């Protein structure tokens, strides 16, 4: 590793493009991550930015192999969604391949794509500016990302037969597809060097992990002390929890409690609930009136929680 540093030339094995190692911006126990500067037209000829993830030693090479293999599997079954593009890289003109580190050239995830930061910024804007037309944008973003994450879990379980409960909010990125801070975008999930076998218990862990992750995204910490009472009586010590509509609070609680008497009982039920709530969030006042729903502000009951409205808005519409 001592011979590698800024200025080292790295070649992409798949595309044959060449890069200079730029600034090191992240160091972990197993790897170092550098920005890459293309030798040629900007952004490596393809309009994208890349980083090099370089192993710290041969004892972690298996982890690199697993991460590459898992990302490629996910990209194949998803049509290139949910995970960054990744290629193998090599040091240009390296004298010995036996001592060379493993190098993954990966699509660069910008800091502004970090999902937890996006949601936190949205909630801060509302807190500082007061309620306005953008009041529930943080819930829209959370629902849009949640639905894509649940779609990813379905593919992992039913197509690839793996689970991934070792997940943290730092793995989640959201690339917006428009200039507005709305619900249109693509979810990216990082860190695929560890996956688990597909068993019923591990699937339940994945679903509960989803509930924990989305609680942390919206509230800022894990839900160990969360109780059923907190849905209707949010504690004053939880300002971000109090900013959520009752419908969102209940979705988060039931997702985190998946498999328990007060939680969701299937992936289909959980996804349908998130989908129905998302349709309410993006509906126009005219759409809501047609369905017999009021345009309900934050801190009040969402349509998914009203006794007169079903979780699926298409099951019962007002004639």
NORQUIRA-V191390 format. One record per helix or strand of 3 or more residues. SS is the DSSP state (a for helix, b for strand). FROM is the first residue (numbers start at 1). TO is the last residue. If there is no record, write none. Layout:
ss->{SS | SS}
from->{FROM | FROM}
to->{TO | TO}
This chain:
ss->{b | b | b | a | b | a | b | b | a | a | a | a | b | b | a | a | a | a | a | a | a}
from->{9 | 18 | 31 | 42 | 50 | 58 | 86 | 103 | 111 | 115 | 137 | 169 | 172 | 185 | 200 | 229 | 239 | 246 | 267 | 285 | 303}
to->{12 | 27 | 38 | 45 | 55 | 78 | 91 | 107 | 113 | 129 | 160 | 171 | 176 | 189 | 219 | 232 | 242 | 256 | 282 | 290 | 305}
